């Protein structure tokens, strides 16, 4: 494949349709075929969640990034064939903050309430995935991934505990599944020819 492929995940703004709480975000990506069938990938995004009930008003938001690679199993019929069926791996991390504007607990001594201000935390995890990217129009693509996410670690807070990690999901889960559906545009540029021309 020639050039860089830039993508936008169209599912991120609508995550609240299948997740608990009011969750929304955005994500972009870029990849290129640096070696035959090997595609280094960089993904970055913003993710936020709010849970508001009679008992709690919780907010969390932050930025996350992923770096890794995809390996294509399809054999290209020619240099212009850019469709891929791949497996991939990502190292992912997030810089996040959370706050609880109020909480209400019904204890033995009656109702107790309070709040927690802004708390910053760091988290990182690994992702493995399977997916496809197919050309639908000249240089325009659509594709999906199914991702398994393994939580490596996150900064522990005394109170309240970290509930949500942007880009990952519920912090209490050691493993999360996720689905993405993205649109891409390929920016044609053959860096191999550029390198040869300089020589």
N, C-alpha and C positions, 0 to 999 in steps of 0.2 A: 504494500500500500504506500502511496506517495502522499506526503504532507502530514499536517496535524489535524486531528479530529477533535473538535470542541463540542461539548454536550451540555444539555440542561435537563435535569430530572423533573418531569412534569407531575410526578406523584407527590413530591414534598409539600407543596402548598395545601394539599388536601388530606394530610395524615389524620386529622381529627375524625375522618369518616370511619376509620377502623382502629383507632387507638383510644384508650381511656383518657379523657381530659381534652382540653382545647389545645391541640398541638399543630404547629405550622412551621414552615421553614422554606429554604431554597438551597439548591445544590448545583454546582457546575463541575465539569470535568474536562480533561484534555489527555489524549493519548496519541502515540505514533508508533509505527513499526520500526524500531531501531535496528533489530536484527530479524531475519526471516522468521515469521510467526511469533515473535516476541514483542510485546507492546508494553513499554513502561507507561504507567498511569498516575495522574495526580488528580485528586478530587478534593473539593473544599465546599463548605456550606455553613449555613446558620440554622439553628434549630431552637425552638422555644415551646414551652408548655405552661399552661395555667390550669390549676384545679381550684374551683371555687364552689364551696358548699356552705351549709349553715354552720359547719364546724371548723372549716379551714379555708384560707386563701393562700395558695402556694403558687410561686412563680419560679421558673428556671429558664435560663437562656444562655447561649454561648456559641462560639465558633468551633468548628472541627475540621480536620484535614486527614486525608489518607494518601499514602504513597505505596506503590506496589507494581504489579505486572499482571498481564493477561497472556495466556498461551493459546494460540489458535490451532484447532484441530482440522480445519478445512484446508484442502489443497487448492490454491489459487490456479485457475486456468490460464490467467495472463496477469501482467503487471497491474492492470487496471481493476482487477477483481478485489474488492475491499470488504466483502462479507466475511464475518468471522463467527465461529462457534467456539467458545473458550471456557477455560477454567482460570481462576485468578486468585491472588492473595493480596491483602492490604495490611499494612501497619497503620493504625489509626489513633488519633489523640484529640482531645478536646480541652479547651480552656473555658470554664463555665462559671456561672454564679447563680445562686438561688436565694430566695427570701420568703419568709412567711409573714404576711401582713397581719394575720391574726389566726389564732387557734382557740378552740373551745373544748374543754375536756370535762365530762361529767364524772367527777370523782366521789369518793365516800363522803367528803366534806362539802360537796356541792359543786357548782360549776366553777371551773378555773379557766382563765383566759390569759393570753400573752401574745408576743410577737418575736420574730427573729429578723434582724436586719440583713443586709447583703453579706453573703458568704461566698468567697471564691474557692474553686477547687479544680484540680487537674485529674484527668482520667485517660487511660489508653487501653486499647484492645486490638485483637487481630480479627481479620475477616477472610473467609474463603468463600468462593462463589462459582456459579456456573451461569452462562448467559449467551446471548446472541446480539449481533449488530448487523443489520441488513440494509442495503441501499435501496431506497424506494423511489428516489429521483436522483438525477445527476448531482453527486456530492452531498445529498441529503440522506440521512439514515434514521432508523428507529431501532430500538432494542430494549431488552429487559435483562435483569439479573435476579437470581435468588441467592441470598446471602446468609451465611451462618456467622454469628459474631460471638467471640469468646472474650469475656472481660478479664483483662490482665490485672488491673488494679485501679483504684481511685482513692483520692485523698479522703480520709475519714474525718468527719466533723463530729464534735461532741453532741450537739443538738442544733437543729434536727438532723437526722442522718440524710445522706445524699439519696434522693429518690429518683432523679432523672438525669441522664447523661446525654447531652446533645449529640446526635449522630449515632448513638447506641441504643437508647431506650431506658427501660427500668434498670436502675443500678443494682438492685437486689438480685437480679437474675445473672447467673454466670454465663448463660447462653441465650442469645436472642436470634430469631429469624426475621428477615426483612426482604422486601421486594421493591425493585425500582423499575421504572419505565421511562426511558429518556429519548430525546431527539438530538441529533448530531448534525454538524456541518463539517465537511472535510475541506481544509484549507490547502489546496494543492501546492506542494513544494517538495522536490526530490533532493534531499540533502546529500544523497550519495553522489549525484551528478555534480553538485556544487563542490564537494570535496575533491572529486576527480578533476574538475576543471581547474581548481587552484594548483593541483599538482602539475 
